[in-house]
Amino acid sequence: MRAKMTSLEIGELVRKARKAQRLNQSNLALAAGTATRFISDLENGKPSCQFAKVLDVLHALGIEFTLTLPAGGEK
């Protein structure tokens, strides 16, 4: 079982994906429908970022987000 990801790890993943796609924070914010400040906060691992906006950013970058129930969790 993999340990949970931290907000810092998610922020680093977002930063790497953004840079790989040659986007600056303003371009990504525009594509995700959020503010540049939010992108900065997310990339810096701010733990209180709004979940819906995080999903918007992941979608804009083409990052897949998968949830899996634990074994026996489908009762």
Rosetta constraint file for C-alpha pairs under 8 A:
AtomPair CA 5 CA 9 HARMONIC 6.10 0.50
AtomPair CA 5 CA 10 HARMONIC 6.79 0.50
AtomPair CA 6 CA 10 HARMONIC 6.36 0.50
AtomPair CA 6 CA 45 HARMONIC 7.88 0.50
AtomPair CA 7 CA 11 HARMONIC 6.08 0.50
AtomPair CA 7 CA 42 HARMONIC 7.77 0.50
AtomPair CA 7 CA 45 HARMONIC 4.60 0.50
AtomPair CA 7 CA 46 HARMONIC 6.49 0.50
AtomPair CA 7 CA 47 HARMONIC 5.55 0.50
AtomPair CA 8 CA 12 HARMONIC 6.20 0.50
AtomPair CA 8 CA 43 HARMONIC 7.34 0.50
AtomPair CA 8 CA 44 HARMONIC 6.40 0.50
AtomPair CA 8 CA 45 HARMONIC 3.95 0.50
AtomPair CA 8 CA 46 HARMONIC 7.39 0.50
AtomPair CA 9 CA 13 HARMONIC 6.19 0.50
AtomPair CA 9 CA 45 HARMONIC 7.25 0.50
AtomPair CA 10 CA 14 HARMONIC 6.22 0.50
AtomPair CA 10 CA 42 HARMONIC 7.86 0.50
AtomPair CA 10 CA 43 HARMONIC 7.45 0.50
AtomPair CA 10 CA 45 HARMONIC 7.03 0.50
AtomPair CA 11 CA 15 HARMONIC 6.17 0.50
AtomPair CA 11 CA 42 HARMONIC 5.26 0.50
AtomPair CA 11 CA 43 HARMONIC 3.71 0.50
AtomPair CA 11 CA 44 HARMONIC 5.75 0.50
AtomPair CA 11 CA 45 HARMONIC 5.03 0.50
AtomPair CA 12 CA 16 HARMONIC 6.11 0.50
AtomPair CA 12 CA 43 HARMONIC 5.84 0.50
AtomPair CA 12 CA 44 HARMONIC 7.52 0.50
AtomPair CA 12 CA 45 HARMONIC 7.74 0.50
AtomPair CA 13 CA 17 HARMONIC 6.16 0.50
AtomPair CA 14 CA 18 HARMONIC 6.05 0.50
AtomPair CA 14 CA 42 HARMONIC 7.91 0.50
AtomPair CA 14 CA 43 HARMONIC 6.27 0.50
AtomPair CA 14 CA 58 HARMONIC 7.28 0.50
AtomPair CA 14 CA 61 HARMONIC 7.85 0.50
AtomPair CA 15 CA 19 HARMONIC 6.14 0.50
AtomPair CA 15 CA 43 HARMONIC 5.75 0.50
AtomPair CA 16 CA 20 HARMONIC 6.01 0.50
AtomPair CA 17 CA 21 HARMONIC 6.26 0.50
AtomPair CA 17 CA 61 HARMONIC 6.72 0.50
AtomPair CA 18 CA 22 HARMONIC 6.27 0.50
AtomPair CA 18 CA 23 HARMONIC 5.37 0.50
AtomPair CA 18 CA 24 HARMONIC 7.07 0.50
AtomPair CA 18 CA 25 HARMONIC 7.79 0.50
AtomPair CA 18 CA 28 HARMONIC 7.29 0.50
AtomPair CA 18 CA 61 HARMONIC 6.85 0.50
AtomPair CA 19 CA 23 HARMONIC 5.78 0.50
AtomPair CA 19 CA 24 HARMONIC 7.22 0.50
AtomPair CA 23 CA 27 HARMONIC 5.83 0.50
AtomPair CA 23 CA 28 HARMONIC 6.24 0.50
AtomPair CA 24 CA 28 HARMONIC 6.39 0.50
AtomPair CA 25 CA 29 HARMONIC 6.03 0.50
AtomPair CA 25 CA 36 HARMONIC 5.77 0.50
AtomPair CA 25 CA 39 HARMONIC 6.21 0.50
AtomPair CA 25 CA 40 HARMONIC 7.16 0.50
AtomPair CA 26 CA 30 HARMONIC 6.20 0.50
AtomPair CA 26 CA 35 HARMONIC 7.60 0.50
AtomPair CA 26 CA 36 HARMONIC 5.19 0.50
AtomPair CA 27 CA 31 HARMONIC 6.24 0.50
AtomPair CA 28 CA 32 HARMONIC 6.02 0.50
AtomPair CA 28 CA 36 HARMONIC 7.80 0.50
AtomPair CA 28 CA 39 HARMONIC 7.61 0.50
AtomPair CA 28 CA 57 HARMONIC 7.46 0.50
AtomPair CA 28 CA 60 HARMONIC 7.37 0.50
AtomPair CA 28 CA 61 HARMONIC 7.92 0.50
AtomPair CA 29 CA 33 HARMONIC 5.83 0.50
AtomPair CA 29 CA 34 HARMONIC 4.91 0.50
AtomPair CA 29 CA 35 HARMONIC 5.29 0.50
AtomPair CA 29 CA 36 HARMONIC 5.21 0.50
AtomPair CA 29 CA 38 HARMONIC 7.72 0.50
AtomPair CA 29 CA 39 HARMONIC 6.37 0.50
AtomPair CA 29 CA 57 HARMONIC 7.66 0.50
AtomPair CA 30 CA 34 HARMONIC 6.32 0.50
AtomPair CA 30 CA 35 HARMONIC 7.32 0.50
AtomPair CA 31 CA 60 HARMONIC 6.11 0.50
AtomPair CA 32 CA 53 HARMONIC 7.85 0.50
AtomPair CA 32 CA 56 HARMONIC 5.42 0.50
AtomPair CA 32 CA 57 HARMONIC 5.13 0.50
AtomPair CA 32 CA 59 HARMONIC 7.73 0.50
AtomPair CA 32 CA 60 HARMONIC 5.45 0.50
AtomPair CA 33 CA 56 HARMONIC 7.58 0.50
AtomPair CA 34 CA 38 HARMONIC 6.71 0.50
AtomPair CA 34 CA 39 HARMONIC 7.78 0.50
AtomPair CA 34 CA 53 HARMONIC 7.17 0.50
AtomPair CA 35 CA 39 HARMONIC 6.78 0.50
AtomPair CA 36 CA 40 HARMONIC 6.36 0.50
AtomPair CA 37 CA 41 HARMONIC 6.14 0.50
AtomPair CA 38 CA 42 HARMONIC 6.03 0.50
AtomPair CA 38 CA 49 HARMONIC 7.57 0.50
AtomPair CA 39 CA 43 HARMONIC 6.07 0.50
AtomPair CA 40 CA 44 HARMONIC 6.13 0.50
AtomPair CA 41 CA 45 HARMONIC 6.38 0.50
AtomPair CA 41 CA 46 HARMONIC 5.36 0.50
AtomPair CA 41 CA 49 HARMONIC 7.35 0.50
AtomPair CA 42 CA 46 HARMONIC 5.63 0.50
AtomPair CA 42 CA 47 HARMONIC 7.97 0.50
AtomPair CA 42 CA 49 HARMONIC 6.50 0.50
AtomPair CA 42 CA 54 HARMONIC 7.57 0.50
AtomPair CA 49 CA 53 HARMONIC 7.59 0.50
AtomPair CA 49 CA 54 HARMONIC 7.08 0.50
AtomPair CA 50 CA 54 HARMONIC 6.33 0.50
AtomPair CA 51 CA 55 HARMONIC 6.29 0.50
AtomPair CA 52 CA 56 HARMONIC 6.34 0.50
AtomPair CA 53 CA 57 HARMONIC 6.28 0.50
AtomPair CA 54 CA 58 HARMONIC 6.23 0.50
AtomPair CA 55 CA 59 HARMONIC 6.07 0.50
AtomPair CA 56 CA 60 HARMONIC 6.13 0.50
AtomPair CA 57 CA 61 HARMONIC 6.29 0.50
AtomPair CA 58 CA 62 HARMONIC 6.15 0.50
AtomPair CA 58 CA 63 HARMONIC 4.97 0.50
AtomPair CA 58 CA 64 HARMONIC 7.09 0.50
AtomPair CA 58 CA 65 HARMONIC 7.66 0.50
AtomPair CA 59 CA 63 HARMONIC 5.85 0.50
AtomPair CA 59 CA 64 HARMONIC 7.19 0.50
AtomPair CA 69 CA 73 HARMONIC 5.51 0.50
AtomPair CA 69 CA 74 HARMONIC 7.14 0.50
